[in-house]
């Protein structure tokens, strides 16, 4: 990755949303919401509770979105992370 987060910031790649429900009904793109979980691609040097590769849950409007190398990423503070999946 060509971007290194500073301080307590993390770079997150959102997990892909499912295209259909458990019952088999397809969800159109217009009805989908952005997922609130993702994987940490890079963590800043002052991050104490998370590290690269952790799968996290974060606040709905947390961070700033940007694209890099064709990937949609989010950069946010460690404080915006609500939990880490075990």
C-alpha positions in Angstrom: 0.0 0.0 0.0 1.3 3.4 -0.9 -0.4 5.3 2.0 0.7 5.1 5.6 -1.8 6.4 8.2 -0.5 8.8 10.8 -1.1 8.9 14.6 -4.2 6.9 15.6 -5.8 6.6 12.1 -6.6 3.4 10.3 -7.4 2.6 6.7 -10.3 0.2 6.2 -11.7 -1.7 3.2 -15.4 -2.2 3.6 -16.7 -5.8 3.4 -18.8 -6.6 0.3 -22.6 -6.5 0.9 -24.6 -9.6 0.1 -26.6 -9.5 -3.2 -29.6 -11.4 -1.8 -31.3 -12.2 1.5 -31.2 -15.6 3.3 -34.6 -16.4 1.7 -33.1 -15.9 -1.8 -34.6 -12.5 -2.7 -32.2 -10.3 -4.7 -31.5 -6.9 -3.3 -31.1 -4.1 -6.0 -28.2 -1.7 -5.7 -30.5 1.2 -5.0 -31.8 -0.5 -1.8 -28.4 -1.4 -0.4 -26.7 0.4 2.4 -23.0 0.7 2.8 -21.6 -2.0 5.2 -20.5 -0.9 8.6 -17.8 -3.5 8.9 -14.5 -4.0 7.2 -10.9 -5.1 7.4 -8.0 -2.9 8.5 -5.5 -2.5 5.7 -3.1 -0.3 7.6 -3.0 1.1 11.2 -1.1 4.1 12.4 1.8 3.9 14.9 -0.3 5.2 17.8 -3.1 2.6 17.5 -3.3 0.6 20.7 -6.3 -1.8 20.3 -6.3 -2.8 16.6 -3.8 -3.9 14.1 -3.6 -4.8 10.4 -5.9 -7.6 9.4 -8.5 -7.1 12.2 -12.2 -7.2 11.1 -14.0 -4.3 12.7 -17.4 -2.7 13.2 -17.5 1.1 12.9 -19.9 4.0 13.1 -22.2 4.5 10.1 -20.8 8.0 9.1 -17.3 7.4 10.4 -14.2 8.6 8.5 -13.5 9.9 5.1 -13.9 7.8 1.9 -11.3 7.8 -0.8 -10.3 5.5 -3.7 -6.8 4.2 -4.3 -5.7 1.7 -7.0 -9.4 1.1 -7.9 -10.4 0.2 -4.3 -12.9 2.2 -2.2 -11.3 2.8 1.2 -12.1 4.7 4.4 -9.7 6.4 6.7 -10.9 7.0 10.3 -9.7 7.5 13.8 -9.3 4.6 16.1 -12.1 6.2 18.3 -14.6 5.6 15.5 -14.2 1.8 15.8 -17.0 0.3 17.8 -15.7 -3.2 18.1 -13.4 -6.0 16.8 -14.8 -9.3 15.6 -13.1 -12.2 17.4 
